[in-house]
Amino acid sequence: MIDAAIGELAPMVGVSAACVAVGRARSTHYRRHRKSPLPAKPERVAAPQPRALDQVERKEILRVLHEPQHVDEAPASVYAKLLDDGVYLASTATMYRILRANGEVSERRRQATHPARVKPELVAADPNAVWSWDITKLLGPAKWTYYYLYVIIDIYSRYVPGWMLARAERAHLAERLLADTIRRQGVERGSLTIHADRGASMASKPVALLLGDLGVTKSHSRPHVSNDNPYYESPLKTLKYRPDFP
């Protein structure tokens, strides 16, 4: 559209004035409409290193490292023994580099292996199928005073079946809230999954025993992953970012 406007104005007022009228830099217009092709950039070719080992020398080093008397030794040990015999093939670093290029260097120390943790994915097709709960700190009316808000959210309907405001975060308070809410909602045994993060109250023994007794499946976020409980974090942000909060 701008190119068409400049094309119409240029025969009457010139290209410079037309570019000023439409707000485009003159250099931009000329660059976009130049007819001469850009000069070809020369292809960069890596210059061979004059002191680099050729393939014959590399194969000879690999053959020596594979010899029976050296096959179980580190390159530093092989290097020292060859020097004692008056033979110099390459530096220790070069030996490692050749072994690495052939896939023969790896970490030989015992390494701790941690299985990949499965990302919790819960899908609710009906109310009271999956709940998400957490505890958040709320600023009180006076300085250095806080309250703890316990909230349970149904991820299917976003309904809050249970909540509690307390002066402290305690496992027995969470246990009481969960028990009262499950009983009040009439949740059938084996039909509910409750997801939470790995906080002290959420992973406490009283809560785990309660959920086991009631036939409720418990789910926890992965360690050090803060966004595995988005259904709870989102409404809390809405609450705390209100203009009238606190």
Phi and psi restraints in degrees (value plus and minus 20) as a CYANA .aco file:
   2 ILE   PHI     -88.3   -48.3
   2 ILE   PSI     -59.6   -19.6
   3 ASP   PHI     -82.0   -42.0
   3 ASP   PSI     -59.4   -19.4
   4 ALA   PHI     -85.7   -45.7
   4 ALA   PSI     -59.4   -19.4
   5 ALA   PHI     -85.4   -45.4
   5 ALA   PSI     -62.1   -22.1
   6 ILE   PHI     -85.0   -45.0
   6 ILE   PSI     -58.4   -18.4
   7 GLY   PHI     -82.6   -42.6
   7 GLY   PSI     -53.1   -13.1
   8 GLU   PHI     -98.0   -58.0
   8 GLU   PSI     -55.9   -15.9
   9 LEU   PHI    -103.4   -63.4
   9 LEU   PSI     -48.7    -8.7
  10 ALA   PHI     -77.4   -37.4
  10 ALA   PSI     -63.3   -23.3
  11 PRO   PHI     -83.3   -43.3
  11 PRO   PSI     -43.7    -3.7
  12 MET   PHI    -114.0   -74.0
  12 MET   PSI     -62.6   -22.6
  13 VAL   PHI    -138.6   -98.6
  13 VAL   PSI     -26.6    13.4
  14 GLY   PHI      76.3   116.3
  14 GLY   PSI     139.7   179.7
  15 VAL   PHI     -87.4   -47.4
  15 VAL   PSI     -61.5   -21.5
  16 SER   PHI     -82.3   -42.3
  16 SER   PSI     -67.6   -27.6
  17 ALA   PHI     -86.7   -46.7
  17 ALA   PSI     -55.7   -15.7
  18 ALA   PHI     -85.3   -45.3
  18 ALA   PSI     -59.7   -19.7
  19 CYS   PHI     -85.0   -45.0
  19 CYS   PSI     -59.5   -19.5
  20 VAL   PHI     -84.0   -44.0
  20 VAL   PSI     -57.9   -17.9
  21 ALA   PHI     -86.6   -46.6
  21 ALA   PSI     -56.4   -16.4
  22 VAL   PHI    -116.5   -76.5
  22 VAL   PSI     -22.2    17.8
  23 GLY   PHI      59.9    99.9
  23 GLY   PSI       8.7    48.7
  24 ARG   PHI    -134.4   -94.4
  24 ARG   PSI     121.0   161.0
  25 ALA   PHI     -87.0   -47.0
  25 ALA   PSI     120.5   160.5
  26 ARG   PHI     -84.0   -44.0
  26 ARG   PSI     -58.1   -18.1
  27 SER   PHI     -84.0   -44.0
  27 SER   PSI     -55.5   -15.5
  28 THR   PHI     -84.3   -44.3
  28 THR   PSI     -62.5   -22.5
  29 HIS   PHI     -83.8   -43.8
  29 HIS   PSI     -65.1   -25.1
  30 TYR   PHI     -87.2   -47.2
  30 TYR   PSI     -56.5   -16.5
  31 ARG   PHI     -86.6   -46.6
  31 ARG   PSI     -56.7   -16.7
  32 ARG   PHI     -96.7   -56.7
  32 ARG   PSI     -39.9     0.1
  33 HIS   PHI    -137.7   -97.7
  33 HIS   PSI      -6.1    33.9
  34 ARG   PHI     -91.5   -51.5
  34 ARG   PSI     126.9   166.9
  35 LYS   PHI    -115.7   -75.7
  35 LYS   PSI     -41.4    -1.4
  36 SER   PHI     -99.1   -59.1
  36 SER   PSI     114.1   154.1
  37 PRO   PHI     -90.1   -50.1
  37 PRO   PSI     136.3   176.3
  38 LEU   PHI     -85.8   -45.8
  38 LEU   PSI     123.5   163.5
  39 PRO   PHI     -84.5   -44.5
  39 PRO   PSI     118.2   158.2
  40 ALA   PHI     -89.5   -49.5
  40 ALA   PSI     113.3   153.3
  41 LYS   PHI    -100.5   -60.5
  41 LYS   PSI     113.3   153.3
  42 PRO   PHI     -86.0   -46.0
  42 PRO   PSI     118.7   158.7
  43 GLU   PHI     -92.6   -52.6
  43 GLU   PSI     108.1   148.1
  44 ARG   PHI    -102.7   -62.7
  44 ARG   PSI     105.4   145.4
  45 VAL   PHI    -135.9   -95.9
  45 VAL   PSI     107.1   147.1
  46 ALA   PHI     -83.6   -43.6
  46 ALA   PSI     105.8   145.8
  47 ALA   PHI     -93.9   -53.9
  47 ALA   PSI     115.0   155.0
  48 PRO   PHI     -86.1   -46.1
  48 PRO   PSI     120.3   160.3
  49 GLN   PHI     -98.4   -58.4
  49 GLN   PSI     108.2   148.2
  50 PRO   PHI     -84.8   -44.8
  50 PRO   PSI     -46.4    -6.4
  51 ARG   PHI    -122.0   -82.0
  51 ARG   PSI     -10.2    29.8
  52 ALA   PHI     -90.4   -50.4
  52 ALA   PSI     126.0   166.0
  53 LEU   PHI     -94.0   -54.0
  53 LEU   PSI     119.3   159.3
  54 ASP   PHI    -103.4   -63.4
  54 ASP   PSI     156.9   196.9
  55 GLN   PHI     -84.0   -44.0
  55 GLN   PSI     -55.0   -15.0
  56 VAL   PHI     -84.2   -44.2
  56 VAL   PSI     -63.7   -23.7
  57 GLU   PHI     -87.2   -47.2
  57 GLU   PSI     -58.2   -18.2
  58 ARG   PHI     -85.6   -45.6
  58 ARG   PSI     -60.9   -20.9
  59 LYS   PHI     -85.3   -45.3
  59 LYS   PSI     -55.6   -15.6
  60 GLU   PHI     -86.1   -46.1
  60 GLU   PSI     -61.2   -21.2
  61 ILE   PHI     -84.0   -44.0
  61 ILE   PSI     -62.0   -22.0
  62 LEU   PHI     -85.3   -45.3
  62 LEU   PSI     -56.2   -16.2
  63 ARG   PHI     -85.6   -45.6
  63 ARG   PSI     -61.5   -21.5
  64 VAL   PHI     -85.4   -45.4
  64 VAL   PSI     -60.6   -20.6
  65 LEU   PHI     -86.8   -46.8
  65 LEU   PSI     -44.4    -4.4
  66 HIS   PHI    -109.4   -69.4
  66 HIS   PSI     -23.4    16.6
  67 GLU   PHI     -84.1   -44.1
  67 GLU   PSI     129.7   169.7
  68 PRO   PHI     -75.1   -35.1
  68 PRO   PSI     -56.0   -16.0
  69 GLN   PHI     -97.5   -57.5
  69 GLN   PSI     -31.5     8.5
  70 HIS   PHI    -138.7   -98.7
  70 HIS   PSI     -28.3    11.7
  71 VAL   PHI     -84.6   -44.6
  71 VAL   PSI     -47.7    -7.7
  72 ASP   PHI    -123.0   -83.0
  72 ASP   PSI      -4.8    35.2
  73 GLU   PHI    -131.0   -91.0
  73 GLU   PSI     134.7   174.7
  74 ALA   PHI     -95.2   -55.2
  74 ALA   PSI     133.2   173.2
  75 PRO   PHI     -74.9   -34.9
  75 PRO   PSI     -53.8   -13.8
  76 ALA   PHI     -84.5   -44.5
  76 ALA   PSI     -58.9   -18.9
  77 SER   PHI     -88.6   -48.6
  77 SER   PSI     -61.5   -21.5
  78 VAL   PHI     -82.9   -42.9
  78 VAL   PSI     -61.9   -21.9
  79 TYR   PHI     -80.0   -40.0
  79 TYR   PSI     -64.6   -24.6
  80 ALA   PHI     -86.7   -46.7
  80 ALA   PSI     -61.3   -21.3
  81 LYS   PHI     -86.3   -46.3
  81 LYS   PSI     -58.2   -18.2
  82 LEU   PHI     -85.5   -45.5
  82 LEU   PSI     -57.6   -17.6
  83 LEU   PHI     -85.4   -45.4
  83 LEU   PSI     -56.9   -16.9
  84 ASP   PHI     -82.1   -42.1
  84 ASP   PSI     -49.9    -9.9
  85 ASP   PHI    -108.8   -68.8
  85 ASP   PSI     -17.5    22.5
  86 GLY   PHI      57.9    97.9
  86 GLY   PSI       4.8    44.8
  87 VAL   PHI    -137.4   -97.4
  87 VAL   PSI     109.9   149.9
  88 TYR   PHI    -144.7  -104.7
  88 TYR   PSI      95.2   135.2
  89 LEU   PHI    -120.6   -80.6
  89 LEU   PSI     -68.2   -28.2
  90 ALA   PHI    -188.7  -148.7
  90 ALA   PSI     150.2   190.2
  91 SER   PHI     -94.5   -54.5
  91 SER   PSI     147.3   187.3
  92 THR   PHI     -82.0   -42.0
  92 THR   PSI     -60.4   -20.4
  93 ALA   PHI     -82.8   -42.8
  93 ALA   PSI     -58.6   -18.6
  94 THR   PHI     -86.3   -46.3
  94 THR   PSI     -58.7   -18.7
  95 MET   PHI     -80.9   -40.9
  95 MET   PSI     -65.2   -25.2
  96 TYR   PHI     -82.2   -42.2
  96 TYR   PSI     -58.9   -18.9
  97 ARG   PHI     -84.7   -44.7
  97 ARG   PSI     -60.6   -20.6
  98 ILE   PHI     -88.2   -48.2
  98 ILE   PSI     -61.9   -21.9
  99 LEU   PHI     -83.4   -43.4
  99 LEU   PSI     -60.1   -20.1
 100 ARG   PHI     -85.6   -45.6
 100 ARG   PSI     -58.4   -18.4
 101 ALA   PHI     -84.9   -44.9
 101 ALA   PSI     -45.0    -5.0
 102 ASN   PHI    -119.8   -79.8
 102 ASN   PSI      -8.8    31.2
 103 GLY   PHI      49.1    89.1
 103 GLY   PSI      11.4    51.4
 104 GLU   PHI    -132.6   -92.6
 104 GLU   PSI      -6.9    33.1
 105 VAL   PHI    -141.1  -101.1
 105 VAL   PSI     107.3   147.3
 106 SER   PHI    -170.8  -130.8
 106 SER   PSI     147.4   187.4
 107 GLU   PHI     -90.4   -50.4
 107 GLU   PSI      97.7   137.7
 108 ARG   PHI    -116.3   -76.3
 108 ARG   PSI     -29.6    10.4
 109 ARG   PHI     -96.4   -56.4
 109 ARG   PSI     137.6   177.6
 110 ARG   PHI     -90.2   -50.2
 110 ARG   PSI     106.3   146.3
 111 GLN   PHI    -132.1   -92.1
 111 GLN   PSI     118.3   158.3
 112 ALA   PHI     -93.7   -53.7
 112 ALA   PSI     111.2   151.2
 113 THR   PHI    -132.5   -92.5
 113 THR   PSI     108.2   148.2
 114 HIS   PHI    -132.6   -92.6
 114 HIS   PSI     105.0   145.0
 115 PRO   PHI     -85.0   -45.0
 115 PRO   PSI     124.1   164.1
 116 ALA   PHI     -86.5   -46.5
 116 ALA   PSI     108.9   148.9
 117 ARG   PHI    -101.4   -61.4
 117 ARG   PSI     115.5   155.5
 118 VAL   PHI     -96.6   -56.6
 118 VAL   PSI     112.5   152.5
 119 LYS   PHI     -88.9   -48.9
 119 LYS   PSI     105.3   145.3
 120 PRO   PHI     -88.4   -48.4
 120 PRO   PSI     103.1   143.1
 121 GLU   PHI    -146.3  -106.3
 121 GLU   PSI      89.6   129.6
 122 LEU   PHI    -133.7   -93.7
 122 LEU   PSI     112.6   152.6
 123 VAL   PHI    -141.4  -101.4
 123 VAL   PSI     109.0   149.0
 124 ALA   PHI    -131.7   -91.7
 124 ALA   PSI     104.6   144.6
 125 ALA   PHI    -121.3   -81.3
 125 ALA   PSI     -31.1     8.9
 126 ASP   PHI    -165.7  -125.7
 126 ASP   PSI     142.0   182.0
 127 PRO   PHI     -82.9   -42.9
 127 PRO   PSI     134.5   174.5
 128 ASN   PHI      39.2    79.2
 128 ASN   PSI       9.8    49.8
 129 ALA   PHI    -120.4   -80.4
 129 ALA   PSI     -63.0   -23.0
 130 VAL   PHI    -157.2  -117.2
 130 VAL   PSI     104.7   144.7
 131 TRP   PHI    -132.7   -92.7
 131 TRP   PSI     132.0   172.0
 132 SER   PHI    -147.4  -107.4
 132 SER   PSI     113.7   153.7
 133 TRP   PHI    -160.9  -120.9
 133 TRP   PSI     136.7   176.7
 134 ASP   PHI    -183.4  -143.4
 134 ASP   PSI     155.7   195.7
 135 ILE   PHI    -146.8  -106.8
 135 ILE   PSI     110.8   150.8
 136 THR   PHI    -147.5  -107.5
 136 THR   PSI     134.1   174.1
 137 LYS   PHI    -115.8   -75.8
 137 LYS   PSI     112.3   152.3
 138 LEU   PHI    -135.3   -95.3
 138 LEU   PSI     118.8   158.8
 139 LEU   PHI     -92.0   -52.0
 139 LEU   PSI     112.1   152.1
 140 GLY   PHI    -105.5   -65.5
 140 GLY   PSI     159.9   199.9
 141 PRO   PHI     -92.2   -52.2
 141 PRO   PSI     -44.5    -4.5
 142 ALA   PHI    -130.2   -90.2
 142 ALA   PSI     144.3   184.3
 143 LYS   PHI     -86.3   -46.3
 143 LYS   PSI     119.3   159.3
 144 TRP   PHI      44.3    84.3
 144 TRP   PSI       1.9    41.9
 145 THR   PHI    -132.3   -92.3
 145 THR   PSI     114.5   154.5
 146 TYR   PHI    -157.0  -117.0
 146 TYR   PSI     133.7   173.7
 147 TYR   PHI    -142.8  -102.8
 147 TYR   PSI     136.9   176.9
 148 TYR   PHI    -134.1   -94.1
 148 TYR   PSI     100.1   140.1
 149 LEU   PHI    -119.8   -79.8
 149 LEU   PSI      96.7   136.7
 150 TYR   PHI    -116.1   -76.1
 150 TYR   PSI     102.2   142.2
 151 VAL   PHI    -153.5  -113.5
 151 VAL   PSI     115.5   155.5
 152 ILE   PHI    -134.0   -94.0
 152 ILE   PSI     110.0   150.0
 153 ILE   PHI    -143.4  -103.4
 153 ILE   PSI     112.6   152.6
 154 ASP   PHI    -103.1   -63.1
 154 ASP   PSI      96.6   136.6
 155 ILE   PHI     -93.7   -53.7
 155 ILE   PSI     -33.0     7.0
 156 TYR   PHI    -100.2   -60.2
 156 TYR   PSI     -68.4   -28.4
 157 SER   PHI    -125.2   -85.2
 157 SER   PSI     -28.2    11.8
 158 ARG   PHI      42.7    82.7
 158 ARG   PSI      -3.0    37.0
 159 TYR   PHI     -98.8   -58.8
 159 TYR   PSI     127.0   167.0
 160 VAL   PHI    -120.3   -80.3
 160 VAL   PSI      78.0   118.0
 161 PRO   PHI     -94.3   -54.3
 161 PRO   PSI     -39.6     0.4
 162 GLY   PHI    -181.2  -141.2
 162 GLY   PSI     124.0   164.0
 163 TRP   PHI    -174.0  -134.0
 163 TRP   PSI     142.1   182.1
 164 MET   PHI    -176.6  -136.6
 164 MET   PSI     121.6   161.6
 165 LEU   PHI    -132.5   -92.5
 165 LEU   PSI     104.5   144.5
 166 ALA   PHI    -155.6  -115.6
 166 ALA   PSI     147.5   187.5
 167 ARG   PHI    -109.7   -69.7
 167 ARG   PSI     -25.1    14.9
 168 ALA   PHI    -171.4  -131.4
 168 ALA   PSI     142.0   182.0
 169 GLU   PHI    -120.8   -80.8
 169 GLU   PSI      90.1   130.1
 170 ARG   PHI    -153.7  -113.7
 170 ARG   PSI     125.5   165.5
 171 ALA   PHI     -86.5   -46.5
 171 ALA   PSI     -57.3   -17.3
 172 HIS   PHI     -89.1   -49.1
 172 HIS   PSI     -49.2    -9.2
 173 LEU   PHI     -88.7   -48.7
 173 LEU   PSI     -62.8   -22.8
 174 ALA   PHI     -83.4   -43.4
 174 ALA   PSI     -59.2   -19.2
 175 GLU   PHI     -81.8   -41.8
 175 GLU   PSI     -63.0   -23.0
 176 ARG   PHI     -86.1   -46.1
 176 ARG   PSI     -61.9   -21.9
 177 LEU   PHI     -82.7   -42.7
 177 LEU   PSI     -66.0   -26.0
 178 LEU   PHI     -84.0   -44.0
 178 LEU   PSI     -63.3   -23.3
 179 ALA   PHI     -83.5   -43.5
 179 ALA   PSI     -65.4   -25.4
 180 ASP   PHI     -84.7   -44.7
 180 ASP   PSI     -60.5   -20.5
 181 THR   PHI     -88.4   -48.4
 181 THR   PSI     -63.3   -23.3
 182 ILE   PHI     -83.4   -43.4
 182 ILE   PSI     -60.3   -20.3
 183 ARG   PHI     -88.8   -48.8
 183 ARG   PSI     -61.5   -21.5
 184 ARG   PHI     -87.4   -47.4
 184 ARG   PSI     -53.9   -13.9
 185 GLN   PHI    -103.8   -63.8
 185 GLN   PSI     -26.4    13.6
 186 GLY   PHI      44.5    84.5
 186 GLY   PSI      20.4    60.4
 187 VAL   PHI     -93.0   -53.0
 187 VAL   PSI     110.7   150.7
 188 GLU   PHI     -98.6   -58.6
 188 GLU   PSI     131.7   171.7
 189 ARG   PHI     -84.2   -44.2
 189 ARG   PSI     111.2   151.2
 190 GLY   PHI      62.7   102.7
 190 GLY   PSI     -14.8    25.2
 191 SER   PHI    -126.3   -86.3
 191 SER   PSI     -24.7    15.3
 192 LEU   PHI    -141.8  -101.8
 192 LEU   PSI     120.6   160.6
 193 THR   PHI    -141.2  -101.2
 193 THR   PSI     110.9   150.9
 194 ILE   PHI    -134.6   -94.6
 194 ILE   PSI     105.0   145.0
 195 HIS   PHI    -128.4   -88.4
 195 HIS   PSI     121.6   161.6
 196 ALA   PHI    -174.5  -134.5
 196 ALA   PSI     149.0   189.0
 197 ASP   PHI    -101.8   -61.8
 197 ASP   PSI    -185.8  -145.8
 198 ARG   PHI    -123.9   -83.9
 198 ARG   PSI      16.7    56.7
 199 GLY   PHI     -86.4   -46.4
 199 GLY   PSI     147.9   187.9
 200 ALA   PHI     -80.9   -40.9
 200 ALA   PSI     -64.3   -24.3
 201 SER   PHI     -92.3   -52.3
 201 SER   PSI     -56.8   -16.8
 202 MET   PHI     -88.1   -48.1
 202 MET   PSI     -56.8   -16.8
 203 ALA   PHI    -118.5   -78.5
 203 ALA   PSI      -6.3    33.7
 204 SER   PHI     -91.2   -51.2
 204 SER   PSI     138.2   178.2
 205 LYS   PHI     -87.0   -47.0
 205 LYS   PSI     -61.9   -21.9
 206 PRO   PHI     -78.8   -38.8
 206 PRO   PSI     -61.2   -21.2
 207 VAL   PHI     -87.3   -47.3
 207 VAL   PSI     -62.4   -22.4
 208 ALA   PHI     -83.0   -43.0
 208 ALA   PSI     -61.7   -21.7
 209 LEU   PHI     -86.7   -46.7
 209 LEU   PSI     -59.2   -19.2
 210 LEU   PHI     -81.5   -41.5
 210 LEU   PSI     -68.8   -28.8
 211 LEU   PHI     -83.9   -43.9
 211 LEU   PSI     -56.1   -16.1
 212 GLY   PHI     -85.7   -45.7
 212 GLY   PSI     -60.1   -20.1
 213 ASP   PHI     -86.8   -46.8
 213 ASP   PSI     -53.8   -13.8
 214 LEU   PHI    -107.7   -67.7
 214 LEU   PSI     -21.2    18.8
 215 GLY   PHI      52.4    92.4
 215 GLY   PSI      11.4    51.4
 216 VAL   PHI    -121.9   -81.9
 216 VAL   PSI     111.2   151.2
 217 THR   PHI    -100.6   -60.6
 217 THR   PSI     109.9   149.9
 218 LYS   PHI    -125.7   -85.7
 218 LYS   PSI     124.2   164.2
 219 SER   PHI    -152.7  -112.7
 219 SER   PSI     122.4   162.4
 220 HIS   PHI    -148.0  -108.0
 220 HIS   PSI     132.3   172.3
 221 SER   PHI     -88.7   -48.7
 221 SER   PSI     139.7   179.7
 222 ARG   PHI     -89.0   -49.0
 222 ARG   PSI     131.5   171.5
 223 PRO   PHI     -80.1   -40.1
 223 PRO   PSI     114.7   154.7
 224 HIS   PHI      43.1    83.1
 224 HIS   PSI       4.9    44.9
 225 VAL   PHI    -138.4   -98.4
 225 VAL   PSI      89.8   129.8
 226 SER   PHI    -105.7   -65.7
 226 SER   PSI     -33.6     6.4
 227 ASN   PHI    -126.5   -86.5
 227 ASN   PSI       1.5    41.5
 228 ASP   PHI    -103.2   -63.2
 228 ASP   PSI     -23.3    16.7
 229 ASN   PHI    -146.6  -106.6
 229 ASN   PSI      37.5    77.5
 230 PRO   PHI     -90.1   -50.1
 230 PRO   PSI     -47.8    -7.8
 231 TYR   PHI     -84.6   -44.6
 231 TYR   PSI     -44.8    -4.8
 232 TYR   PHI    -113.0   -73.0
 232 TYR   PSI     -59.5   -19.5
 233 GLU   PHI     -85.9   -45.9
 233 GLU   PSI     -55.2   -15.2
 234 SER   PHI     -84.0   -44.0
 234 SER   PSI     -71.5   -31.5
 235 PRO   PHI     -85.7   -45.7
 235 PRO   PSI     -50.1   -10.1
 236 LEU   PHI     -87.3   -47.3
 236 LEU   PSI     -57.5   -17.5
 237 LYS   PHI     -85.4   -45.4
 237 LYS   PSI     -59.2   -19.2
 238 THR   PHI     -80.1   -40.1
 238 THR   PSI     -60.2   -20.2
 239 LEU   PHI     -86.8   -46.8
 239 LEU   PSI     -67.0   -27.0
 240 LYS   PHI     -99.2   -59.2
 240 LYS   PSI     -36.0     4.0
 241 TYR   PHI    -119.7   -79.7
 241 TYR   PSI      -7.7    32.3
 242 ARG   PHI     -88.9   -48.9
 242 ARG   PSI     126.6   166.6
 243 PRO   PHI     -80.8   -40.8
 243 PRO   PSI     -49.8    -9.8
 244 ASP   PHI    -114.1   -74.1
 244 ASP   PSI      -7.2    32.8
 245 PHE   PHI    -119.8   -79.8
 245 PHE   PSI     115.7   155.7
